[in-house]
């Protein structure tokens, strides 16, 4: 087997990674990764210098390196996150924005700086200071990025969720952190329809007494009813030099949230310096983001990829923001955007790529994508057929980077290598500076067999902890309980002979029929390659003292699950995996439940099938879909 793509020597030589390797004195990615883990202090020092981080780097690089958790990076350093994202004030694009096909805007770096300046003054005027929380209940508007930067400039902590969250979902999150200011929009567009935001925002404010000011951003042109308009909030202030509060390396920058499908969401606190260094490393070295590049990631403010995307400003890239349905414009709008704005980096989800393939779209034939150098995919494992689709139908000369990490570290454990080959179905590389291994049940590192994804050494982007977890007990239980002193991430995966990584699904969703552990992605790959199947979800059902595999399928409109299709599904799985993978039951459902960020929820479905209560329906984008799984007659025998 040969790689699907290999960069030319000329292309490799132009990468930021090649420049960094030269500075580090390493001749291969493998040697660089080994050095980055074995000499992590030297590596992260070089990342700081190479990326020209603005701030005072003084004192030791790492203290208590043997503590996991507990190691402290750059404990005497001072910096400001917003200052590092607002380095330039020229007339080049900082942000381009598309709101479906309705609204198109752009902000120069000077305009963005001036907007942040006025927002920071307005926040400071109402008493926002270091450590206070500022929240955004917002679409992916340019003003959302500006509000975050204004909060960070003051040393305040930013937290956000998307406007499709219901009132209880917002309160489950912001109610724990007690923000002083809430930003919302007057509404948003999705699928060509207009949705109101202010009624829900008003209901949130009634039960969130910590909020002293609600600032309403004009997006759909509705009258302001939930608070003060952004225009009035900013009116007293003219642009001036921003006074960036210099904070400690580990001072909180963001609060993000676990999905909340098993209870009230955990509030995960991320530090200023760790986020900045990690994102700079991932953008420049792993994604080859260069000054002047135009970077898009299809995301909402409820997904960590928004935080990841906006850090692109620190690499002098232009952010191409999009809000709305990715299937607007007959499913072509993101490629229309890529063509119109000379997109260099196209970030999306594995499910979006699968949907493009199912719809038969061929952007290679319909769009000019000559500037596109990289396509990134996350949210769930990108199946081998997804790789085939991209190279056959999007572009044959690009670095397709399947990436994986999570809200827990607001970044990645495994991701791209722009100087290396892309192998079908594999993530290219372990993250630099990340001591990633795969452990078996005994905690022994293995290669070529499936196990738990772990990180055996400290790294700057480890969360500071959880909000309202003063002794750190919840934090330690979440990641360090199974293997003491080692971060267990919860992914079931394998390291391949060429150092790539295959992720088979979440380890807590792993199936265990007859005591044999099976990753759910192994089944999804086979089932969703059938034209009739739009989506699927698989669980283990407790049955007669064992576990049996149950597969739910959502079919194309107009189709019904019959014995012939059931036979073909089982045959496809048996021929391409093992007999143990073959479901005992295959059941048709009208919809598959998902989180707000688009991830299917196997654990919630498993609870419904077993008659257990699902603790937090607000975490789901379509909670009504769970009813399709309740009391199914097919699962009683």
N, C-alpha and C positions, 0 to 999 in steps of 0.2 A: 504494500500500500504506500502511496506517495502523498505528500501534503496537497491540500486544495489550493494553497497559495504560498508562495515564497517571495519575499521582497528582493528586489534587485540590489546588487552591491551599491549602486549609485543612490538608491532610495535609503538604504540603511545608513550610508554615510551622512545623509542630511538630517537624520533624526536627532532629537534632543538626547535620546538614550546614548547614541554614539559619542556625543560631546561629553556626556557625564562619565561614560566608561573611560574615555581618554583622561579626564581629570582624576578618576579613581585608579588609573593604571591597570585596568582589567581588560582582557582581550575577548571575553565571551560573557554572555548573559549568565551562564551557569557559575562562572568564577565570580562575577559581580554579586550574584545572589548569595553565594557561600560567604563572601567577605561581608556582605551587608548584615548577615545574621551573626557571624562569629565576631565581627568588630562593629557592632551596632552603633556604638557611640561615635565612631569615626564616620560611619555612613550617614547618620542623621545630621551630624555637623556639616558634612559636605552638601547634603540636600539644602540646608539653611543657606549656605554660602552660594551654591550653584544657582539657586532660585532667587537670590538677592533679597531675602526676607528683610523687611524694614522692622527694626527693633533692636533692643540692647541684648546681645547674646553674651552673657557673662556667667562666671562661676562654672560649676561642674555640669557635664552633659547629663549624667544619670546617677541618681542616688538610690541606694537599696535595690540594686539590680537583681538580687536574688529573691526578691519578694514578688509574688505573682498571685493576687494583686498586691500593690503597695509600692512598686517601683515609681520613682518620680523623675520626670524628664525636665531638663533645663530649669531647676527650681529657683534660680536667681534671675532668670531672663525676664524681660518686659517687652511687650509689643501690643499692637492693636490690630485686630482682624480687618476692620473696615479700611484702615490706612493702607493695608497691603492690597486691597481690591480697588482702591481709588488712586493709583499711582500717577495716572495721567489725566490731564484736563484739556485734551485737544478736541478737534471737531470730527474725529473718526467715530464710527458707531461703537457705543458700549452695549446697547441693547436694541434688537429689532423685535417687534411683537406682532403676532398674528392672532386674532380672535376669530377662529374659523374663517369664513369668507367675508365677514362683516367689517372687521376693524384691522387696520394696519398702521403701525406707528414705529418711530425710531427715536432713540435718545443718543446724542453724542456723549462722549466721556465728560465734556464740560457740562452739558445739561444734567447728567446723572449726578455729578459732584455738587452742582448747585441745588438740586432737589434734596440730596442727602443733607446738605448744609442747613437748609431751611427746616427740614424735618427734625434734625438733631436739636436745633435751637428751640423749636416748638415743644419737643419732648422735655428738654431741660427746663424750659420755662414753667412747665407744669409739675416739675419736681422729680422727673425720672433721673435716676442716678445709678451708679455702679451696683450691680446685683439685683436691681429691680427687673421684673419680667414684663416684656412687651409681646403681645400675641397678635397673630394674623389669622383671620378666618376668611381666606381670600382665594380668588382665582390666581392663575400664574401671570399676574400683571407686572409691568415694569415697576409700579409703585410698591409692590410687595418686596422686591429686591431692595429698593431704596429704603423702605421702612426697616428692613432687617439691618442694613448697613448703618442707618441712623442710630438704631438701638445699640449696635455693636460699637459705634464710635464713642458712646457714652459709658461703655462697660456694662450695659444692660444685657439681659439674657433674652434671646428670641425664641419663640415657639410658634408653630403654625399648624393649621389643618385646612383642608380644602372645603369649598362651600357646599359640596354635596353631603357633608356630614349633617346628621340630624341634631336637634338641640341636646339630647342626652349624650350623644357621642362627643359633642364639644365640651359639655360640662364634665364628663368623665375625664377629660384631658385637662382643660384649663382650670377646672375647679380644684385640681390638686396643686397647681402652681401659683394661683392667685395673682394674675397679671394686673398691672396698674393701668395699662392702656390696651384697648382692643381696636385693631384695624379690620374693617369689613368692606365689602363692595355693595353697591346698590342692587346688583344682580349679576347674572352670568349667562352665557350662551352655551348650549350643548345640543348637538344634533339638529341645528337650525331653529331650536326653540329658546325662548327667553325664560329664565327662572329668577324669582325674587330671592334676595338674601336678607333683606332688612327685617322681615317678620320673624325669621328664625334668630337673627342677631338680637332683636329686642327681647325675645323670650330667654335667650342666654343671659342677657344683662340683668334681667329680673332676678336671676338666681346666682349671679356672680358679683357680689357686692364689692369685691376688691377693685373693680374697674372704675376709675375716676373719669375716664374720657373714652368715648367710642368715636373713631374717625371713619367717616364713610367716603369711600373712593368712588367717583363717578365712572361707571363702565357702560351701563346700558341706557343711561339718561333718565333714570327714574328720580322723582323728588326725594330729597333726604328726609327720613323719618326716624332713623335709629340713633342719631347722634349728631355730631358736628361734621359738616362737609370738609373734605380735605382742603378745598379752596379757603374756607374760613379759618381752618386750623393753621394754615401757612401764611395767611394774609399779613400778619404783623411783621414778618421776618423777611429780610433780603439776604441773598447769598453772601456768605463771608467765609473766611478761612476756617476750616473745621478744626476744632481743638480735640484731637484724638486722645482719649484717656488711655494711658499706658497701663496694661494690666499684667498680672502674672501669667506665665505660660499655661497653667492649669486653671485659670479663672474660667468659670462657666460661660460658654458662648451660646449653645443651643440646648433646648430640651426637646427630645424626640420621644415617640411613644411606641411601645410594642403594639402588636395588632389588636390585642384586647379580646381575642376570641375565646379565651379561657377565664376571663374575669376583667376587672377594671384594668385598663392599660398601665403598664409600668412606665414611669417617667425616667427616661435615660438621659443623663446629663453629660454633655460633651465639652471638652476644654478648648480654649482658644488656639493655643499653639499646636496641639495635636491635630486638630481638624485642618489647620492651615498647612502644616508640613505634609500631612498625609495626602491631602488633595493636590497640592503642588506636585508631589512625587507621582501620584497616579495620573494626573493630567499630562505632565511633561514627559515622564520617563516611560509610562506604560501605555499612554494614549497618543503620545507625540503631538500634544497641543502646543502650538508655537504662537508667538506674537502675530496678530492679524488673522488667525484662524477664526472660523465662524462655526460655533459649536451649538448643537441642538440636542436636547434630551426630552422626549415626550414624557412629561411628569406633571404631577399636581403638587400643591404645598403640603399634602398629607403623606408624601413619600420622600424618603431620604435622598432620592436622586435629584430633588430640587436643590437641597443643600449642596450636593455634589456639583451640580451644574453651575450654580452661581459663583462658585469658587474659581471658575474659568476666568473671571475678571483679573485674578491675581497673576495670570499668565498672559495678560494683555490680549486675550481673545475677545471676540464679540459674542454675546449671548443671543441666540435665536430662540426666543420664548414663544411658546404656543399654548393657547388655552381653548378647550373645547373637545369635540369628538375627533379622534384620529381618522375617522372614516367619512368626514365631511368631504364635499367635492367628489362624490362617486368613489370614495376611498383613496383618492390620489392627493389629498391636500398637503400631506407632509412632503411628498416628492415635488409637488408644485413649489412649496416653500424652499426645498433644497435647491431646486433649479434657479428660482428667482433671486435667492440670496447667496448663491455660491457656497452652500454649506460644505464644510470640510469634515465634520464629525456628526453622524446621525445616530442618536441613541434612542433605543426603544425597548420593548419587551419581547420575550420569546413568543408570547401569545399573539402579539401584533404580526410578527413575521409569519407565524402559522396561518393567521387569518388572511394575510396577503396571498399566501400560497393557495389557500382554499378558494379564494376569490378569483384566482387565475390572473392576477395583475403582473405585468412585466415592465417595471419602470425602466429597465435597460432599453426598451424599444420606444418608450413614450416620453422620456425625459432626458435632458442633458445633465449629466452628473460628473462632468470632467474634474471638478474640484474636490469631489468626495474621496477622502483617503481612508476613512475608518467608519465602520458600522459597529455599534456596541449594543449588546443585548443582555438584559438581566430580568429579575422577577421570578423566573423559574428556569430550569435547565433548557438550553437551546438544543433541540434534538438533532441528530445527524442530518435528517431530511431538511431541517431549517438551514443548515450550512449549505446543502446542495441548492436550495432555492435561491439563497442570496447570490451565490456565485453564478448561477445560471440566469437569473432574472433581474438582479439589481445591478451588479457590476462585478466583473471578473478580476479587476485589479484593485482590491482594497483589503485592508486588514480587518477581518471580522473577529471582533473580540467579545466572546461570551465572558461575562464578569460576574463575580459572586462575592457577597459579603453580607451587609445588612445594616439595619437601623442601629443595632447594638454597637457598631463601630463607625457608623455613618461613612462607610468606605468599604474596601474590598480586602478579602484574604487572597483571592486568586483572580487573575485578570489578564490583560493583553500584554504582548511583547511585540512592538512594531518592527523589531529587527529579526524576528524569528518566524518560522513557518506556522501556518494554520492547518491543524489536522482535523479531519472530519469528526464532529461530535465532541471535541475536546476544548477545554479552556487552556489557553496557551501556557500560563506560567503562575508560579507562586509570587505573591507580592514581595517586592524588595523590602528588606528590613523586617520581614514577617517570617518567623520560624514555624512555617506551616508543615504539618505532618498528617498522616493518616494512622490512627491508632486502632488496634484490635481491642477486644473486650478486656484483655489483660493489661492494656496500656502500653503495648509494644508497637513501635513504628513499623509499618508494613508498606510494601509496594507491590502493585499488581494484584492486590486483593482489596475487597471492600471493607470500609471501616468508618470511624468517626473522624471528621475534620477537626483538627486541634491546632493550637498555636502554643509552642512550648516556651516562648520567651516574651518579655514585655515589649510593647511598642507604643509610640506616643499617642495614637488614636484610641487607646483603650478608654472607655468612658470613665469619668471621674467617679461615678456611682449612680445610684438611683435617687431621685428626689424623695424626701421624707423616708429615708432609710439610714438613720443616724449611725447605727453600728455596722452598716454594710452587710448585714446578714442576708437580705434579699439578693443583693448583687452577687455575693459569693455563691449562694445557692443556685443562681441562674447559670453560672458559667464554670464554676470551679469545684463542684461537688463530686462529680464522677471521677475526675483525675486531679487530685490535689496539686496545686501549683501549676496547672495547665489549663488553658482556656479551651473548653469544649463548646464548639459553635452550634452543634445540632444538625449538621449536614452529613448525609450518608454518601460516601464518595470513594474514589480510587485514584491512585497515581499511576499513570501509564508508563510504559518503557521509555518514551522520549520526554518524560518529565511533565507531561500535560496532566490535567485533572478532569475527571468525569464525575459529575454530581448526579446521584440517583434519586434525590429527594430529601426531605427532612427526615432525620433519624427517628423522630417521634411518630412519624407516619409510616415507618417501615412496616411491611407486612411480615407475618411470622407463621405461615402455615407449616405445621409439622416441625416447628422449631427452626426452620430455614428462613433467614432474613432476606427480604426482597425489597429493593427500592421501587417506589411507585413510578418513577420516570421510565423504568424499563418497560412497564406495561403501557404507559401513555404513548411512548414512541411507536409501538406497534399498532395500537388502536387508532390513533389519530392520523395514521398514514392512509387509512381507508377513507375514500371520498365521501362516503355516507355520514361519517362521524364528524360533527363540528367540534365537540368537546367531550371530555370524559373525566370521571373521578373514581378512584378505587380506594376501598377500605378493607380492613380485616374485621369480619363479624365473628364474635365469640359464638362457637357452635359445637355442642356435644363434647365439651372438654378440650377443644382445640380452637383454631382460628381458620375460617374459610375466607377465600378472596371473593369479594363482591365488586363488580364493575358496573357503574352507572354511565349511560351514554346519552348525550344530546345529539339528535340526528338533524340533518338538513330538513328544511320545511317540506312537508308533504310526504315524508318517508315514515315508515313504521318498522319497529323491530320485529322481525319474523325469524322463524327457525333457520332459514337459509343464511340470513345475516349473522345470527348468533353463531352458527357453524363456521362461517368465514372468520369472524373475530377470534374465536377460539383457535382455529387452525393457524391464523397469522401469529398469534402469541406463542403457540406450541412450537411452530417451526423456527421461530427466530429467538426464542428464549429457552425455557425448559418447561416440562409438564407441570412443575409446581407453580409456575406463573399463571397458568390457565385458570380463569375465574370459575368458581363453583356456580355462581349466578351472574347473569347479565340482565340489567334492568334499564328500561328506557325512562328518562325523565325530561321534563319540559325545559329545565334550566339548571345551571350549575352555580352554587353560591360562591361568592368571592368577597375578599376584603376590599376596602376602598382603593388599595393600590393594585388590585387585579389578581391577587393570588387566590387560588382555590383553597377551600378550607376543609381538608380531609377530617381533621379532628372534630369539627363541629358536626359534620355529617355522621361521623361515627357515634357521637353522643346521641343524635336524634334517632339513629337506627336502634341503639340500645336503650332508648326510652329515658335518656338522661337529659337534664335541662342544659340548654346552651346559655352560658352565663351572660354574654354581652352581645346581643343582636345588633347594637349600634355600631359595632365594628365592621359590619357587613354592608357592602354596597347594595345587595339585593336579598335581605333576610327572608323575604317571602319565599325564596327558592327552597329553603329548608323544608317547607311543607310537602314538597314532592317526595321526600325521603321518609316521611313519618308513617309508621304502621303499614308498610308495604306487604301485601299478602304474599308476594313472591319470596319474601325472606322468612316465612314462617315454616318452611319445610325444606 
